[in-house]
Amino acid sequence: MTVKKRYLRVVHALFIVFLLIQLLPDKLPAETYAAYAIWFAAGVEVMTLTVSAFIKKPVSLNLFLDIVGFIYGLLTVWVLATAKFNAIKASLFPPPGKVFRQFILDYDKILVNIQSSIGIILQGYLLAIAAAVPLGLFLGWSARLGGAAAYISKFLGAIPPIVYIPYGIALLPTFRSVSVFVIFLATFWPVLGGTMSGVMNVEKKTIDSARVLNVNKFTMLFSIMLPASLQQIFIGCNQGLTVSFVLLTSAEMIGAQSGLGYYIKNYSDFGDYTRTIVGLIVVGIVIVVISFIFNRIQKFLLRWKT
């Protein structure tokens, strides 16, 4: 791509518009900390220019720039509605500069809560995958067992895992173990169902070819059926990952002493909506980053299908 196509884009004009808006007088009586919003936008712009130099595919570059353009547009509307025109209640929706400043002040605290939440997610999620995939392979391999197990998994998977929290609190020693248990249930059933579905829908000629080679059952399941079922397994893993974040945040709001859900609930109870918005933004960023990493792993493991 030419330099013009890489750098002379509308998104950079949106950045300039955002900077020019800062010249308008503030109508909020309190400090808006506009410098923090400007530094944030400048950081995004530097990142945009850097990433634009390395992206080779025009489609990927357009997608990236569209996302950045949305961020600039959101920041512009946010500043106009809060600091510049005072159109919405400042106690509920503080200006972006104040939010970014609070993020810097609570940086250490936020990192601790991110570590707590991700630790719980990974523990419950990986345990569920480790249990569901082998079991799904064995159940799906048997047409009779697989048919019955599919209906059972649909029935049990339809029950919201969050309803097990009271039982978990009564039976398990710590709230962290309860959260891991809930994440485990949220992931186990969709992954089990996806694995069984993938195994039962493997092409018959693939199975017949393996049988001609006299492969044993273990090799059949883990070297042939597992790769052939990966696409369906990842569908279940995606479902489990999405539900896990929702459940974890909800669970942390109920009785946890750490985690992103606890961070949001704790400060919202005290009416500190600046920190509440910080927590919401951090949750969104964490989910996007983990989903991106997951999609890269999925694309790598399924590269043979392209």
N, C-alpha and C positions, 0 to 999 in steps of 0.2 A: 504493500500500500504506500501511496505517496504521503509526503509530510502534510499536505493540505487535508487529505482524508483522515489523517490521524489526529491533527491538532486544531484545525479550523472547524470546530463543531459548535452547535447551539449550546451544549452543556457548559462551555466555558463562558458564553455570554450570560447564562443564568447565574454563574458565580459572580460576575461583575455586577449584575443587577442586585444580587444579595448584598454586596459591599456598598453599593450606592444607597440602598434603603437605610443603611446604618446612619446616613447623614441626616435623616429626618429626625425631628425632635421627639424625645420620649414623652409619653403622656402618663406613664405610671409614676406615682409619687415615690416609690421605693427604687432602690438601685436595681438596674437590669443586668449588669455585668455583661454588656455587649461585647467586650473584648474577648471573652471566652467563646462566644458564638463565632466571632470572626476568626479566631485561631483554629477552631474546629473546622470551619469551612475552608480555610487555607490549607489545613492538613489534608482534607479530602481532595482539594484541587491538586496538591503536590502528588498525592497517591494516584490520582487520575492520569496526570501527565506521565508519571513513571510507568504505570501499567499499560497505558496506550502505546508505549514504545516497544513493548514485548509481545502484545497480542497479535497473532498473525492472521487469524480468520476474521473477515469483515463482520460476519454474523455475531461472533463472540464479542467483538469490540462494540458493535451497536448495542448488544444486550447490556454490557457493562456500563456504557455511557448513558443508556436509558435509566438504569438504576441510580446512577449518580445524579442525573437530571431530576429524578423524582425526589432525591434527598434535598437538593437545592430548592426545588419548588416547595417542599414541605417546610423547610427552614424559613423561606421567605414568607409564606402564609402565616406561620407560627409567630414570627417577629411582628408582622403587621397587626395580627389580631391581639397580641399581648402588649408589647412594649410601645409600639407606635400609635395604635388607636385605642388601646384599652377596651376592646370590644367584648372580651370575655373575662370572667371573674379571675383575678390574678391569684387568689389563694388556692384555687383549684387547678388553674393552668398557668403556672409561672412561665416567664419568658425563657427561651432556650439558653441564653447565657447563664442564667441562674442555675438551670439544670446541669449544664456542663461543668460549672464551677463545683456544684455539689458532688458530681461524679468524681472529680479530682480529690476533693476533701475526703470522700468515703472510699477511695481507691482500695486501700488495704482491706477494709471491711467487706467490700464487694468481692474481692478475690477469694477471701475465706468462704463466703457463701457460695460462690461459683464452684469452688473445690468440693464443698459439701454436697451440693446438688448433683454434680457430675459423677462424684464417687458413688452415690446411691444409684443413679441411673445405670452406670456401667456395671455395677455389681449385680443388680437385679436383671438387667438386660442380657448380659453375657451368660449368667446362670440359666436363664430361660432358653436361650439359643442352644446352649450345650445340652440341655435336657430334651428340648422339643425336636431338634433335627434328627438325632439318632432314633428316637421313638417314632417320629413320623416316617422315617425310612422303613422301619420294620413293620409298622402298621399298614403303610401304603403298599408294601410289597405283597401283603395278603389281601386279596380282593374281598374276602368275607369280613375279616377284621377291619379293613380299611373302610368299608361301607358303613359299618356300625359306628366306628370311631369318629367318622366324619360328622355324623349327626350329633354324637355326644359332645364333640368339641364345639360345634355350632351352638348347642344349648348352653354349655358352660361358658363359652366365650361371650355369649350375649348378656351375661350377668355383669354389670359394671363392677370392676374390681374394688372400687372405692367403698362398696358396701361391706367389704371384709375388714375394713379398718377397725371397727369396734371389737371384732373377734381377735384381730391381730394384737390390739392393745391389751386385751385380756390374757392372751396366751404367750406373747413374745416378750422378752425382757426389756428391750429398748425401743424407742420410737424409730430409730434408724432401721432396726431389723423389721419393723412393721412396714416402713416405706419400701425396703428392698423386697419384701414379700408381695406388696401391692404391684410394684413394677414387674416382678416375676410373673404374676398372673396376667398382667396387661399384655405382656409379650408372648408368654408361653402359648396361649390358645391360637392367636393368629399365625404364629410360626409353625405350630403343629399342623394346623389346617392347610397352610400353604405347602408344607413339605409333603403331606399325604396327597394333596391334589397334584403336585408336581410328579410324584412317583407314579400315581395311577394314570397319568396322561403321557407318560413316556412312550414314544413310538414303538410299536410292536417289533418292527424290523431291527431296532437297536437292541432289544432284549434277545431276539432270536440270533443276532450276530454274536452276541456275547456267549450265548449258550453253545453255539457251534464251537467256540474256542474253549469250552469246558471250564469257564472261570468259576471259582467258588463263590459262595453266597456273600462273604465279606467283601470280596472284590467287586461283585455285582452291585452291592448296595453303595459302597463308598467311592468306587472308582468309575462307575457307570451311571447308576441312578442318581447319585448326589449331584454330579455336574449337570446332568440333563434336567434336574429339578431346580437348579439355582434360581432361575427367573421367578418361579412361583414362590420359592423360599424368601427371596428378597421382597416380594410383595407383602408377605406376612411380616417380615422384619420392619418394613416401612410403616405398616399399620401399628405395630407394637411400639416403635420409636415415637410416633406422633402422640399416641394415647399416653405413653409413659410420661412425657413432659407435662401434659395436662394433669394427670393424676398426681405426679410428684409435687407440682406447685400447689394443688388443692390440699394434699396431705400436709405439706409444710405449713400451710395456713391454719391447720387445725391444732396441731400440738407440738410442732418442732421448735427447737431453739437455735436453729441455723438453717441456711439454705436461702435461695432466692425468694421462694414463697413466703418464708418467715420474714425476710427483709421487707417485702412489700406490705404484708399484713401488719407487722409491728408498727411501721411508721404511718400507715393509713389510719390505724386506731388512734394515733395522736394528732391526726389532722395534718401531718407533714407530707403534703402532696408533691413537694419538690422531690423528696426521696422516693415517693411512690412512683413517680414518672421515671426516675432514674432506674428503679427496679424493673419496670415494665420494658424499658429500652434494653436493659442488659439481658433480660429473659429472651427477648426477640433476637438479639445478636447471638446469644449462645445457641439457640435453636437453629438459626441459619447456618452458623459455622459447623455445628455437628451434622446437620443435614447435608451440607456441602461435602464434608469429609466422607460421610456414608455413601453419597452418590458417586464419589470418586472411587471408593472401594468397590462398589457395585459395578461400575463401568470397567474397572480393571479385571475383576473376576469373570465378567461376561464378555470380555473383549473378543473371545473366539466366536461369538455369535454374529459379529458384524461382518 
